[in-house]
């Protein structure tokens, strides 16, 4: 395989998968090992990630770096089409997201 799992710093906008921690004690093969894909918003000073779903919903909890891996798409064109459509929807709804650097908090606001 050309693409291998690489752990490292994920830049904002990167697509990632999250390790399903509810499956760690289970011996069942039917559970998903990873959840996602999700988009990285930023990395906190402690190394955890603030992420959002592809439809723009931001996670309440920060995700530990050891649970995150890159998402390797089988069809990158399809993912880019989805991302473009979501960006257009955000622009048409007038909702913007901002992150406060000092407090590492995020919020959504309605632009006028």
Beta strands, then each sheet from edge to edge (+ up, - down):
strand 1: 15-19
strand 2: 34-43
strand 3: 49-52
strand 4: 68-70
strand 5: 95-100
strand 6: 105-110
sheet 1: 3+ 2- 1+ 4-
sheet 2: 5+ 6-
end
